[in-house]
Amino acid sequence: ELCAKAFEPTMALCGGTAFGEKPVESFRYQGFSGGMMLHTGWVSGGTLMLHTPTGMALPAQSIQGMPYGIGGAIRFHFGSQFRVGTEGYVSHLNYGGYGSRMDVSWGGLLVDWRWQIGRFSPYVGITFGGGGVRNLTLTAAQQNDMVLEEGVSYRTYSFMAVAPFVGVEFEMTRRMRLVLKADCLLDVSNPQPDFPIGPRIYFGFVFCHLNE
């Protein structure tokens, strides 16, 4: 007993707790988790002003509404709280009175920090990556099929994406969790007047392969 007490300071410095016990590993690899999510929300891209080739202004269209889409993420767990991984999504928005449509796709590297509260795991993080936008604007009802018509604008562009997010996972079983997440996708490299900004809400399942 006296010898054990004499060696306690040395064991503490080396990461041990007592003879025969394993050192505490606070940041080791714990496994991975991944899954798919659907999303909706409310986004707005401002008011789009278009002109004819002769310079005549067309009626303005407000780019806003409830997007819908799908995507997924995979995370690698380190320790009990830190995670790093990747995610990607595609989001669609129908707007205007004539069937205009915007498609936004993006993906990138994510990092987040989570806490365990009973069967709930709230988390906060951010995604860095890139994406692309396709915007088809119709300024009048289309009368004919397979025929070129006036009153159509199509544009496409790419952007660097940053998306801060918060979420929570609910442990249904050791291997499966429900997930609810909210984020806000930002264009940080190529600001455009029609880029839709606002909260997106995600709901889906996560499957876990963890050593915890």
N, C-alpha and C positions, 0 to 999 in steps of 0.2 A: 504493500500500500504506500509506504514511504517512497519507494522507487518510482511508482506510477505518478505520484504528485510531483516529484522532482522533474519528471520528463514532460509534464503537461504543457509548459510554455513552448518547448521544442515542437511538440505535436501540433499545437495550434498554429505555429508559423508554417508548418509543412502541409497544412490542410487536413490533418487527421483529427479524430476525436478521441480515440483510445486504441490500445493495441488490438489488432485483429479486425478493426472496422475500416470500411472503405472511405476515402476522402470524399468530401462533398463536391459534386460537379454541378455548378449552377448554370452553365451555359453550353451543355452538350447537346448534340443533335437528338431530337425527340421523335422524328418521323415527319409525316406530311399529311395534308388534308386537301381536298379539292371537291368541286361540285359545280352545278349549273344554277343559274338564276334568271328569272323573268323580271322585267322592270316596267314601271310607268312613272308618273310624276307630273310636273308642270314646268315647261320651258318657254322661253320667249327670245326671239331673235330680232325684235324691233320691227320697224315698218319698212317694207321693201318698195323702192321707187324704181320703175322701169320706164324706158323711153323707146319709141319706135325709131327706125333708121333715120327718119326725117326730123327727129328731135321732139316729137309730141309725147307728152307725159301720159302714161297709162294710169288707171286707178290704182291707188296704193293698196298693198295687201299686208295685213298684220301676220307675222310669223309667230304664232304662239299656240299652245295647246298641250294635250297630254300625249307624250311619246309612248312608244311601246317597243320592246325588243327582248333580246336574249343574249346570254354570254356566260362566261365562267371564269373560275380562278383556281390556282393551285398554290398552296403555301407550304413552306418548309419551316418546321418549328425548332427553335433553339432555346433551351431552358424552358421555363414555365410560362414566359410572357412574350418573348420576341419572335416575330415571324417575317419571312421574306419570301417572295414568290412572283408570280406574273398573273395578269388577267387581261381579258379582251371581251369587247361587246360590240353589238350593232344595234342602233336605235333609229326608229322611224317616226316621222312626224307628218301627219296630213294637216293641211291648213288651207285657208282661203275658201272661196265659194265655188271653185271649179275643179277641185281635185288635185291641187298642187301637193308635192311630196318632197320631203327632205330626208336623206339618209346620212347618218353619222356613224362611222366605225372608228374604233380606237383600241389601243392596248398598250401595255407597258409593264415595267417593274414596279412592284408594290412592296412596301414595308409597313408593318403595323405592330401595335403593342396591345396585349389583351390582359384581362383580369378574370379570375375565376370567382364567381359568387354563387355558391350552390351549384345548380345545374345550368346557370347562365354564364356566358362569357362575353361581356361587353368589350369592344375594342375600338381603337382609333388609329388612323394611318393615312397614307398618301400614295398615289400612283404617279409615276413619271413615264412618259412614253410619247406616242404620236398617233395620228389618225388621218382620216380623210372625210370630206363632205361632198355629197352630190345633191344638188338642189334643182328640181324641175318645177318651174313656176308657170302655171297656166293662167292667162289673163282673160280668157273667154271660154265658154263652153265649146268643146270639140264636137263638131257635127259629123265628121267623116272618119271612117276607119281605113288605115293603110294609105292615107293621103296627107301630104305635107300641108300644114296650116300655119297661119300667122298667129301671133299672140302667145308664143311659147318661148320661154327663156330657160336655158340649161347651163349651169355652171358647176365646176368641180375644183376643189383645192385641198391641199394638205396642211397640217398644222402640228405643232408640238403640244402635247397634252399634259396638263397637271390636274389631278382629281383628288382633293382631300375627301375623306370619308369617315363615317362612324357607323358602327353596327353592333349587333348582338347575336350570339349563337345560343341555341337551346339544345341541350343534350337529351335526345330521345333514347338513344342507346349508346353504348361505348363506341360504336362504329359510325353512328349516323346522328347528324344534328340539323335542326332547322336554322336558317339564317335570315335575318332582316337587316338591310343596310341602306344607307342614304349617302349620296355623294353629289358633288357639283363639278361638272366637267368644264375646264377652262382652256381657251386657246391662248397660249402665251407667246406665240411666235408670229402669227399671221392674222391679226384682228380683222374681222369682217362684219359688216352691218347685219348680215343674216344669220350669224352663228348663234344657235340656241343655247341660252344659259338659264339654269335653274336647277332645282333639286330633282334628282331621280331616286325612286324608291325601288329596292330590289328585294325579292323574296325567292327562296329556293332551298335546296338541300346541300349539305356538305357531308362527305364520307371521309372518315378519319382512319389513318393507320399510324397510331402513336404508341410510343413506349411507356407512356405515363401510367 
